[in-house]
Amino acid sequence: MSLEEELDAILKNNHEITSSNQELKSSNQELQAQNEYLRKQLRIFLKQKQKACEEPIQSQPWSQEQVFSHTLDSSSEDEPLGITRQDS
C-alpha cells in the first residue's frame, strides 16, 4: 500500500469516526430530552399521588371481613367472589 493510499484510508476512517461521533451526540441529546420529560412526568405523578393521599377518604373503609365475605363452603365453585359494602 502506498503512502497516499494509507493517507486516504486514514482520512476515510477519520471521516467515519467523525460521522459516528455526531450520531452518538445526537442520540445522547435525544435520550437526555426523553429523560427530562420522564422526570417531569414522574414529578407530576408524585404530586398528584401525594395530593390524593392527603385528601380525606369520602367512602367508609372496607373491613377485611367485607372483602373476604365469600366463604369456601359456598354451593358453587364457579360462583364469583362477592365484595359487599357496609351500609351506613
N, C-alpha and C positions, 0 to 999 in steps of 0.2 A: 504494500500500500504506500503510495507516495505521500509526501508531506502535505500536499494540497488536499488529497483525499481524506487524510486524517483530520485536517483542519475543518473540512466540510462536515465530516461526521461529528466532530466535537461541537460545531456550531448548530447542527441539526439537533443533537442531543440537548444542547443548552436551550434551544427554542422549545423543544418538547417539555423540558423541565419547567420552563417559564409558564407555558400554557397550563400545565398541570397545577402549578402553584396558584395561578389565577383562579382556576376552577375550585381548588380547595378553599381559597379565600372567600369565594362567592358562596360555597356550600356552608362555610363556617358562619358567615353573616346571616344566611337564611336560618340556620339552626339557632343562632343567638336570638333572632327575632321570634322564632317559634317558642323558645324557652321563656322569653319575656312575656309573650302572650299567655302562656300556660301559668306563669307565676301570677299574672293579674287575675286570670280566671280563678285560680286557687284562692287568692286573697278575697275575691268577691264571694266565693262559695263559703269560706270560713266565716266571713262576716255575717252572711245570711244564716248559717248554722248557729252561730253564737246568738244572733237576734232571736231565732226560733227557740233556742233553749232558755232564753231569758223571759219569753212571753209566758204568762200563766196558762196552764192547760185548761181549756174550756170544758172538755168532757171529763166524766168521772174515771178514775183509774180502774184498770182491769185487774181483777184478782187472779191468782193462779188457778183457783177453783173454776172461775168462769172460762178461762182459756182451755182448760182440760176437762170440760164438762162431759165430753164423750167418754163413756166407760167401755172397758174391754168386753163386758158381758152383754153388749147390745145384741139384738136379734139378728142383725145382718152385718157381715163383714164388709160389704160393699157400701154401706151407709157412710156418707161423707162426715167428716168431723164437723161438729157444730160449735160455733162461738156465740155465746149469748151475752147480751149487755145487761148490766144491773139496772133495775128500774129505780127511778128517783123516789 
